[in-house]
Each structure stands twice: as C-alpha cells, then as structure tokens.
Amino acid sequence: MQIEPLKLFPVNATNAVKNLEVNKPVNADSVDFSQFLRDALGSVNSLQLQAEKASIDLAAGKVEDVSQVMVATEKASVALQLTMQVRNKVVEAYQEIMRMQV
C-alpha cells in the first residue's frame, strides 16, 4: 500500500463567500417550527390511536397475530418516550435561558 503525500492548495476566498448565502430567502415549501411540532405530535397521536385500536381488536378476538398488536404498542410507546424526552430538553433549555443574567 502506497501512502500519498498531502497536497496543500490555496483557499479561494471568493468561492467560500459565495457558498455562505447569509441572507438566503426562505422557500415557500419550508415548514415553520410550530407546524413541524404540530405534525410530529399528530403522528404520535395517530400511533397511540392505532395501538389502542389494535389492543381493542385483540381483546375482541378480531386479531389472531399478537405480534402485530405488540409492534403497534411498542411503536406508540417509543414515539411517546421520544416526545417526552424532546419536551424535557426544551423545558430544560428554557429554564437555562431564564437563569441567564442579562
């Protein structure tokens, strides 16, 4: 195995400045943060409702495969745990900001 020596090239500053795009306008298809949170909470809620329906169907004898119910329940559980951890981090960050002295 042959080791190649490092080749140093000068940095072209004009290309670096062009790629920064500091004042880049927001596209019309971008989603704001509140809409993103609303969609995320909606998907967690739908997973919870699917798990509840699967459990009711299992109790009623409509579902023969218990693994489907367990998968739906675990998906809902993991999604809820993730949501709670994100909420905890947001509250923790808010409290840290409120403790800052201006």
LINPE-V624419 format. One line per field, one symbol per residue. ss: DSSP state (H for helix, E for strand, L for the rest). phi: phi as a letter, one per 20 degrees, with the letter a starting at -180 (. if undefined). burial: 1 if it has 9 or more other ideal C-beta (glycine too) atoms within 8 Angstrom, else 0. A space follows every 50 residues. Layout:
# LINPE-V624419
ss: ???
phi: ???
burial: ???
This chain:
# LINPE-V624419
ss: LLLLLLLLLLLLHHHHHHHHLLLLLLLLLLLLHHHHHHHHHHHHHHHHHH HHHHHHHHHHLLLLLHHHHHHHHHHHHHHHHHHHHHHHHHHHHHHHHHHL LL
phi: .eeeffdedfeeffffffeflfdffeffefdfffffffffffffffffff fffffffffenedeefffffffffgfffffffffffffffffffffffff ee
burial: 00000000000000010000000000000000000100111011001101 10011011000010000110011011101100100000000000000000 00
